[in-house]
Amino acid sequence: MSIDALNWAWEQDCPNPTAKLVLMALADHANADGECWPSMLKIARRSGITPRQVSTHITRLVELGLVEKAGRRRHAGQYRGWDYRVNIHRKQNTTGSTLPVTSGSPASPPPEARFRSEPSENHQVEPLAATPRQKKVDELWDTMLRICRIDGSTLTGSERGRINKALKELRAVGATPLELEGRATAYRDKYPDAALTPTALSSNWSSLTPKGRQVKDKCDLCNQRLTNHDPDICNIIQNGGI
């Protein structure tokens, strides 16, 4: 915990009291450089809100420049959370917006020295290599892996190629994540003893139009709505975090 980070957080203008509480929770975990890596569930418990609300407020704090968000941490083949930095080396002008400190305070470290990926219980600073560029979210890809129960972190190049080939065919007919969910359910009803694979789903797509039923709009694993699905929360729920 850094007293400087907490004092800095108290002085910041936030969009609302809940966002301020999330910022304080991050600052409470920060080291002297403002780096921290608490899980989203831990921030939620500290702030008295849900993990989904935490994600929303952190996104807003990042947009305001109060917090930086680094790469996701991986443990045992699964994503376990994010690394953050509260920008304690920034100050506010009279209008309330944040400005970089140009004197009287050390400069912000370069991107190459950004956050480490140790659990929050261990506060030893260990800089990472250059932070990888964030990939654009592909909802169709994520949905396909989820409904076929595929661990994306263990895929070989050939396996990725087969999945991409199936998705290319489905994108050509305008398939949506919601339709994938509905036709996956129809496939399991029609072929209860067959494994659901991306190739099987694309090969039988036209024959799997759900009849007399409402297409599901919630994830089978975490019960979140598919139109606003948060992989972090889904992962927490699968691992018994909530």
Secondary structure, DSSP 8 states (H G I E B T S, - for coil): --HHHHHHHHT---SSHHHHHHHHHHHHH--TTSEE---HHHHHHHHTS-HHHHHHHHHHHHHTTSEEEEEEEEETTEEEEEEEEE-TTEEE-TTS-EEE--SSS-----GGG------TT-------SS--------HHHHHHHHHTT--GGG--HHHHHHHHHHHHHHHHTT--HHHHHHHHHHHHHH-TTS---HHHHHHTGGG----SS----B-TTT--BGGG--HHHHHHHHTT--
